[in-house]
Amino acid sequence: MRRNGEIRNMTYKPSIIVDADACPVKEECIACAKTFQLEIVFVASIKNMTHNYPATKWIYVDWDKEAADLYIMNHARREDIVVTSDIGLAASLLGKGVSVISPRGIFYNERNIDSLLWMRHESAKKRRRGVYSKGPKTFTVKDRENFHKILMKKLSNSAGI
């Protein structure tokens, strides 16, 4: 914003954006957002509409498999924090300067994203050949606690909060 020829520095408070369709840590996200007085936005498919979180902002998108990802990609801004287990979405967001964390508390970053994408690719190749793994490990209380701890640490270290 300009005033009398000078530029004022406007600080941006990050938002927490949650890829909500299968997110197991919604309550933890809400608690962290309240603690730091941040906006939280849940993005979900219309087929997963819920009324369980009335005091939160929900954006519902089309049924399409990638609709929530596209919405998040188009609306997340630098410094926002996105919660998703989608490695492809995470890779795209990193290029925009968005912080991305998995529901298990793993921060996606430039050091680990390539290997995660490679593992995802290898798993997809195996599935196309008819070889299926057991699937992801069961989500535990420890995973939930780890996510909360990591997100709180990230938010307490973020500039401008």
TORKOL-4160 file (C-alpha; in steps of 0.2 Angstrom, whole numbers, padded with zeros to 4 digits, m for minus):
161
<pt num="1" X="0000" Y="0000" Z="0000"/>
<pt num="2" X="0007" Y="0017" Z="m0005"/>
<pt num="3" X="0005" Y="0033" Z="0005"/>
<pt num="4" X="0014" Y="0049" Z="0001"/>
<pt num="5" X="0026" Y="0039" Z="m0011"/>
<pt num="6" X="0032" Y="0027" Z="0001"/>
<pt num="7" X="0027" Y="0008" Z="0002"/>
<pt num="8" X="0020" Y="0002" Z="0019"/>
<pt num="9" X="0025" Y="m0016" Z="0023"/>
<pt num="10" X="0009" Y="m0026" Z="0026"/>
<pt num="11" X="0011" Y="m0041" Z="0036"/>
<pt num="12" X="0001" Y="m0056" Z="0030"/>
<pt num="13" X="m0006" Y="m0068" Z="0043"/>
<pt num="14" X="m0005" Y="m0086" Z="0036"/>
<pt num="15" X="m0021" Y="m0097" Z="0034"/>
<pt num="16" X="m0022" Y="m0115" Z="0038"/>
<pt num="17" X="m0029" Y="m0124" Z="0023"/>
<pt num="18" X="m0035" Y="m0142" Z="0025"/>
<pt num="19" X="m0037" Y="m0155" Z="0012"/>
<pt num="20" X="m0052" Y="m0161" Z="0022"/>
<pt num="21" X="m0060" Y="m0176" Z="0013"/>
<pt num="22" X="m0050" Y="m0189" Z="0022"/>
<pt num="23" X="m0041" Y="m0178" Z="0035"/>
<pt num="24" X="m0040" Y="m0187" Z="0052"/>
<pt num="25" X="m0033" Y="m0171" Z="0061"/>
<pt num="26" X="m0047" Y="m0159" Z="0059"/>
<pt num="27" X="m0049" Y="m0155" Z="0077"/>
<pt num="28" X="m0030" Y="m0153" Z="0080"/>
<pt num="29" X="m0030" Y="m0140" Z="0065"/>
<pt num="30" X="m0045" Y="m0131" Z="0073"/>
<pt num="31" X="m0036" Y="m0130" Z="0090"/>
<pt num="32" X="m0020" Y="m0124" Z="0082"/>
<pt num="33" X="m0029" Y="m0111" Z="0072"/>
<pt num="34" X="m0038" Y="m0105" Z="0088"/>
<pt num="35" X="m0022" Y="m0104" Z="0098"/>
<pt num="36" X="m0014" Y="m0092" Z="0085"/>
<pt num="37" X="m0030" Y="m0084" Z="0079"/>
<pt num="38" X="m0028" Y="m0089" Z="0061"/>
<pt num="39" X="m0041" Y="m0092" Z="0048"/>
<pt num="40" X="m0044" Y="m0110" Z="0044"/>
<pt num="41" X="m0052" Y="m0116" Z="0028"/>
<pt num="42" X="m0057" Y="m0134" Z="0025"/>
<pt num="43" X="m0059" Y="m0139" Z="0007"/>
<pt num="44" X="m0069" Y="m0155" Z="0003"/>
<pt num="45" X="m0079" Y="m0163" Z="m0011"/>
<pt num="46" X="m0098" Y="m0159" Z="m0010"/>
<pt num="47" X="m0101" Y="m0178" Z="m0007"/>
<pt num="48" X="m0092" Y="m0176" Z="0010"/>
<pt num="49" X="m0102" Y="m0161" Z="0016"/>
<pt num="50" X="m0103" Y="m0161" Z="0035"/>
<pt num="51" X="m0110" Y="m0150" Z="0048"/>
<pt num="52" X="m0099" Y="m0157" Z="0062"/>
<pt num="53" X="m0088" Y="m0141" Z="0063"/>
<pt num="54" X="m0101" Y="m0126" Z="0063"/>
<pt num="55" X="m0088" Y="m0113" Z="0068"/>
<pt num="56" X="m0076" Y="m0116" Z="0054"/>
<pt num="57" X="m0075" Y="m0111" Z="0036"/>
<pt num="58" X="m0079" Y="m0125" Z="0023"/>
<pt num="59" X="m0077" Y="m0124" Z="0004"/>
<pt num="60" X="m0086" Y="m0137" Z="m0005"/>
<pt num="61" X="m0080" Y="m0142" Z="m0023"/>
<pt num="62" X="m0086" Y="m0153" Z="m0037"/>
<pt num="63" X="m0086" Y="m0172" Z="m0035"/>
<pt num="64" X="m0071" Y="m0173" Z="m0047"/>
<pt num="65" X="m0056" Y="m0182" Z="m0039"/>
<pt num="66" X="m0044" Y="m0167" Z="m0041"/>
<pt num="67" X="m0056" Y="m0153" Z="m0038"/>
<pt num="68" X="m0051" Y="m0150" Z="m0020"/>
<pt num="69" X="m0033" Y="m0151" Z="m0025"/>
<pt num="70" X="m0036" Y="m0138" Z="m0039"/>
<pt num="71" X="m0045" Y="m0126" Z="m0027"/>
<pt num="72" X="m0031" Y="m0127" Z="m0014"/>
<pt num="73" X="m0018" Y="m0125" Z="m0028"/>
<pt num="74" X="m0027" Y="m0109" Z="m0034"/>
<pt num="75" X="m0030" Y="m0101" Z="m0018"/>
<pt num="76" X="m0015" Y="m0105" Z="m0006"/>
<pt num="77" X="m0003" Y="m0091" Z="m0005"/>
<pt num="78" X="0015" Y="m0090" Z="0000"/>
<pt num="79" X="0016" Y="m0092" Z="0019"/>
<pt num="80" X="0000" Y="m0102" Z="0021"/>
<pt num="81" X="0001" Y="m0119" Z="0028"/>
<pt num="82" X="m0008" Y="m0133" Z="0019"/>
<pt num="83" X="m0012" Y="m0150" Z="0028"/>
<pt num="84" X="m0013" Y="m0164" Z="0015"/>
<pt num="85" X="m0007" Y="m0182" Z="0013"/>
<pt num="86" X="m0007" Y="m0179" Z="m0006"/>
<pt num="87" X="0011" Y="m0179" Z="m0011"/>
<pt num="88" X="0008" Y="m0172" Z="m0029"/>
<pt num="89" X="m0002" Y="m0157" Z="m0022"/>
<pt num="90" X="0012" Y="m0155" Z="m0009"/>
<pt num="91" X="0025" Y="m0154" Z="m0023"/>
<pt num="92" X="0015" Y="m0141" Z="m0032"/>
<pt num="93" X="0013" Y="m0130" Z="m0017"/>
<pt num="94" X="0031" Y="m0130" Z="m0012"/>
<pt num="95" X="0035" Y="m0121" Z="m0028"/>
<pt num="96" X="0023" Y="m0107" Z="m0022"/>
<pt num="97" X="0032" Y="m0105" Z="m0005"/>
<pt num="98" X="0017" Y="m0114" Z="0004"/>
<pt num="99" X="0022" Y="m0124" Z="0019"/>
<pt num="100" X="0014" Y="m0142" Z="0018"/>
<pt num="101" X="0012" Y="m0154" Z="0032"/>
<pt num="102" X="0005" Y="m0172" Z="0032"/>
<pt num="103" X="m0008" Y="m0177" Z="0045"/>
<pt num="104" X="0006" Y="m0188" Z="0052"/>
<pt num="105" X="0017" Y="m0172" Z="0055"/>
<pt num="106" X="0029" Y="m0174" Z="0041"/>
<pt num="107" X="0034" Y="m0158" Z="0033"/>
<pt num="108" X="0036" Y="m0159" Z="0014"/>
<pt num="109" X="0051" Y="m0149" Z="0008"/>
<pt num="110" X="0064" Y="m0148" Z="m0005"/>
<pt num="111" X="0075" Y="m0162" Z="0003"/>
<pt num="112" X="0061" Y="m0175" Z="0004"/>
<pt num="113" X="0049" Y="m0172" Z="m0010"/>
<pt num="114" X="0058" Y="m0180" Z="m0024"/>
<pt num="115" X="0060" Y="m0197" Z="m0015"/>
<pt num="116" X="0042" Y="m0196" Z="m0009"/>
<pt num="117" X="0036" Y="m0193" Z="m0027"/>
<pt num="118" X="0047" Y="m0207" Z="m0033"/>
<pt num="119" X="0040" Y="m0219" Z="m0020"/>
<pt num="120" X="0022" Y="m0214" Z="m0025"/>
<pt num="121" X="0027" Y="m0217" Z="m0044"/>
<pt num="122" X="0034" Y="m0234" Z="m0040"/>
<pt num="123" X="0019" Y="m0239" Z="m0030"/>
<pt num="124" X="0007" Y="m0234" Z="m0044"/>
<pt num="125" X="0018" Y="m0245" Z="m0056"/>
<pt num="126" X="0016" Y="m0260" Z="m0045"/>
<pt num="127" X="m0003" Y="m0257" Z="m0043"/>
<pt num="128" X="m0004" Y="m0256" Z="m0062"/>
<pt num="129" X="0004" Y="m0273" Z="m0063"/>
<pt num="130" X="m0008" Y="m0280" Z="m0050"/>
<pt num="131" X="0004" Y="m0280" Z="m0035"/>
<pt num="132" X="m0005" Y="m0271" Z="m0020"/>
<pt num="133" X="0003" Y="m0267" Z="m0004"/>
<pt num="134" X="m0006" Y="m0268" Z="0013"/>
<pt num="135" X="m0010" Y="m0249" Z="0012"/>
<pt num="136" X="m0005" Y="m0236" Z="0024"/>
<pt num="137" X="m0001" Y="m0239" Z="0042"/>
<pt num="138" X="m0016" Y="m0237" Z="0054"/>
<pt num="139" X="m0017" Y="m0219" Z="0060"/>
<pt num="140" X="m0013" Y="m0219" Z="0079"/>
<pt num="141" X="m0014" Y="m0207" Z="0094"/>
<pt num="142" X="0004" Y="m0205" Z="0093"/>
<pt num="143" X="0003" Y="m0199" Z="0074"/>
<pt num="144" X="m0011" Y="m0187" Z="0080"/>
<pt num="145" X="0000" Y="m0180" Z="0094"/>
<pt num="146" X="0015" Y="m0178" Z="0083"/>
<pt num="147" X="0005" Y="m0169" Z="0070"/>
<pt num="148" X="m0001" Y="m0157" Z="0084"/>
<pt num="149" X="0016" Y="m0154" Z="0091"/>
<pt num="150" X="0024" Y="m0151" Z="0074"/>
<pt num="151" X="0010" Y="m0139" Z="0068"/>
<pt num="152" X="0011" Y="m0129" Z="0084"/>
<pt num="153" X="0030" Y="m0128" Z="0083"/>
<pt num="154" X="0028" Y="m0122" Z="0065"/>
<pt num="155" X="0016" Y="m0109" Z="0070"/>
<pt num="156" X="0026" Y="m0102" Z="0085"/>
<pt num="157" X="0041" Y="m0100" Z="0073"/>
<pt num="158" X="0032" Y="m0092" Z="0059"/>
<pt num="159" X="0035" Y="m0074" Z="0056"/>
<pt num="160" X="0021" Y="m0062" Z="0058"/>
<pt num="161" X="0010" Y="m0072" Z="0070"/>
